[in-house]
Amino acid sequence: MNGLICSIVFGPMAAAILSYIVGRRSKTARCRFADVVTGITFALSVGLFFLAMSTDAQKTLAELPLLYRAPILEIPGVCGMGLHFTLDGFRALYSMVAAFMWFMSTLFSREYFTHYRNRNRYYLFLLLTLGATEGVFLSADFYTTFIFFEIMSFTSYVWVAQDERRESLRAAATYLAVAVIGGLVMLMGIFLLYDVTGTLFFDELTGAYFTYGLLSSDSAAGTQLMAAGLCLLFGFGAKAGAFPLHIWLPKAHPVAPAPASALLSGILTKAGMYGILILTAYLFCGDIAWGSLILLLGVCTMVIGAVLALFSVDLKRTLACSSVSQIGFILVGVGMTGLLTANSVLLGYQTADNLTAIRGSLLHMVNHSLIKLALFMAAGVIFMNVHKLNLNDIRGFGHGKPLLHFIFLMGALGIGGVPLWNGYISKTLIHESIVAYTEQLLASSFLPDTKLYFSPDLMKAVEWLFLISGGLTVAYMTKLYVAIFVEKNQDASVQEKFDALKGRYMNKVSAFALTLSAALLPLMGFLPHIVMDRIADAGQGFLLTYGSGGSAEEIAYFSPENLKGAAISLIIGAIVYLVIVRLWMVKDGRYVNRWYRYLDLEDYVYRPILLKALPFAFGVLCRICDSFTDTVVVILRRTLYRDSKLPQELPEGTPLTHMAACIAEAFQRLGNRTWHRKRPRAVDYDHKFAMRHEEWSENTAVISRSMSFGLLLFCIGLLVTVGYLFVMDIF
């Protein structure tokens, strides 16, 4: 098992260097080498998953102490504290999902990057990021997570800046700024957490909220623990794309290459969600305030992302904003996990409703990863043929392309939560958890603490916002589908070019990668109990934070009650599409961007504050402090520490030059009275000798500091030594 983990984490990193060397000689060999590396990594991750799910491995884990399970792999001495990796069903599952997405994206990259520059650089950082991402998902402590998290952030920055165009570099700067600030705040949280708990291992932090907060007499420790949690949430939320740190997603995805966008949206955001899951399931397990905070962030992210996607008229920007919204759906599930776990703690036993929220969150993470893989690669096919992303420019491209039609439709139906597709299953579970928690609040007169943050009425509002956001998802995906596959381009000549492509718009390797990615989506939705439930069974132990037993009740996914929620979202989506998109966003047959520019948080809030307001404010403060210090120094020098001239202080030169000047001036006066009587001289020898002395001092200093002077002294010393040895040898 140790060898598998090392191969999955460090193998791609080592292969990245080799791919760069190979690419210097042969581009074709480099592409095939990258395909082989990602394929082998996927095969190893599949083996790791089945090994983790094997009966022997489950027995071994069950025999370990509940509150602490030692890391499976430890590499001591690295960065001081060493690296620690561990394994469970969820880690093995997401290691496999990440490797699969990398394999499919790498296969598609070969054709997509045919006309790109700097492909060698892209493949180098593609493989480096794969190893770093696997390191995050297999980490056993916050320190290891942080190290690989930062490697992942810096290596993936190159993806966004790949084109090196002005907008690409600007988006990359935004991405890097969010990543760096988030990383620094996360590091501060790690310092605070280690100071109060003395450990960074996830399993050792189980129940830290009770130990250092709720049940502790030391209020300062509880406050510090919460501060550490908020700092870590800031860092992980920045990578996940949670509101209000979501600004990099809508900017980075449209300019990044499509294979990179699929990984940024499908996997790297889940690395951030991985950290938030750790915080919720381990540090703040059973904390109502924490669960409420995550739920609030989830609702804001879910709604704002859906609204941004609805108003976008750019294909990849719409998919990027959609990712923000779907991260919000996952955060809602994680928030419900926290709240229902808090109720379970108060009740004294694990509830099936808590497991429903856990399973819904995990399944929607997996579903969103696979859906965005198919959708972004489909968008990449369009871009590499048209080199445009505006809906008015790519309108009608999908005519006569049944394979692309199938791929995009599978992704659209999946993310829209349509029954019989995978997205419907996970959204149904999250919706069930919201309804269950609302019912618990209505019946929990003996649990008054559960109503401190979200009352039954507020939970009803959360449920409707959940359904409305699902409807907005249906509306913006319908907008994309109709524009690309139903409508025709307004320019007949452009439409003729689109129709002429037919089967020549992607090669067989790309077609294989896209078709396989899309085919998984209905398979998972058509067979929920066979596929989806088993995936949830594999991962739920990672978040089984209260009680060692408990199993989820079998959900009737296609019952009238569950279908009712999906139907409400579909009806809302149809109304929004017909009223807002068709009547307001389409003008004279063209899609119009109705989103006002002053609503852009980055351009009108973050950049003015971070790049203008804060530097100006701190500059004024520093100027005031500097002037105050100078004023105090001047006052002290004129009062208590008044300067006085030394009694024998010379205006210039040294006593030796002054003495020589006095002698020279005495001779000058004698000469003016005798042999220079007709033409007396008036040379200021004091100043002349002082200048000569200063010039000589400067030259001496330059010479003495030079390498030539040092070598000269070395040679002289060597000659003296050799001469001494020669003389001694003679005598």
Number of C-alpha atoms within 10 A of each C-alpha: 14 11 8 14 23 15 18 27 25 18 20 27 21 15 19 26 16 15 26 21 14 17 20 11 10 12 16 11 14 23 22 14 19 26 21 15 21 27 19 18 28 23 17 18 26 19 16 24 22 14 18 22 16 11 10 11 14 14 10 9 15 12 9 11 10 12 13 13 18 17 17 13 19 15 10 11 9 11 10 7 11 12 23 23 23 20 25 21 23 24 24 27 24 26 28 23 20 26 26 22 26 28 24 25 29 27 25 26 25 20 17 22 16 10 8 11 12 11 19 19 16 22 23 25 22 27 26 24 29 31 27 25 28 28 28 29 26 25 25 26 22 25 22 22 23 21 18 21 28 19 17 25 21 16 19 26 22 21 27 29 22 22 17 15 11 11 16 21 19 17 25 26 17 21 25 19 13 20 24 17 14 23 24 16 20 24 20 17 25 20 15 21 26 17 15 17 15 12 16 18 20 19 21 19 24 23 20 20 21 16 16 21 21 13 12 13 11 11 13 13 19 21 14 18 25 21 16 24 23 18 23 27 25 24 29 30 26 28 27 30 31 31 22 14 22 27 23 22 28 24 23 28 27 22 26 23 25 29 26 27 29 30 25 27 26 26 28 26 24 28 24 22 26 21 24 23 25 20 22 26 27 24 25 26 28 26 23 23 17 23 26 21 16 24 26 20 18 28 25 19 28 30 22 21 30 27 19 20 27 29 20 25 23 21 23 27 22 26 28 31 30 29 31 30 32 28 31 31 30 29 31 33 32 30 29 31 36 32 31 31 31 24 25 19 18 14 12 11 15 21 20 18 25 27 25 30 33 33 30 29 29 27 26 26 25 23 29 24 25 27 26 29 31 31 25 29 28 24 20 25 22 22 19 18 16 16 12 14 19 16 21 20 19 25 27 24 28 24 20 16 17 13 14 25 16 15 23 28 19 24 30 25 22 27 29 28 26 22 21 20 26 34 28 26 30 32 29 24 25 29 26 22 28 27 18 19 24 21 13 17 22 13 11 15 11 10 13 9 14 22 15 10 14 20 14 17 12 13 18 15 12 21 21 16 16 25 22 22 27 29 26 30 29 27 28 28 25 21 22 21 19 15 21 24 21 14 14 21 22 14 11 10 10 18 17 14 12 23 16 13 15 15 13 10 17 18 12 11 15 23 19 14 20 27 19 14 24 26 15 18 24 19 16 22 25 16 14 22 17 12 14 23 19 12 20 25 15 21 22 25 17 18 21 21 23 22 13 12 9 14 14 17 11 10 16 12 19 14 9 11 12 20 16 12 21 23 18 16 25 23 15 20 25 16 15 20 23 13 12 14 20 14 11 14 21 14 11 7 11 15 22 17 15 13 15 8 10 10 10 12 15 18 13 12 12 15 14 14 15 12 10 11 13 13 13 13 12 11 12 12 12 12 12 12 12 11 12 12 11 12 12 10 12 13 12 13 12 10 9 8 11 10 10 6 7 7 6 7 9 11 9 14 17 16 13 12 20 18 13 15 20 15 12 17 18 12 12 18 15 13 15 16 13 11 10 13 12 9 10 14 13 10 12 12 18 20 16 14 21 20 15 13 16 15 12 12 12 12 12 13 11 12 13 13 11 12 11 11 14 13 11 12 13 12 12 12 12 12 12 12 12 12 12 12 11 11 10 9 8 7 5
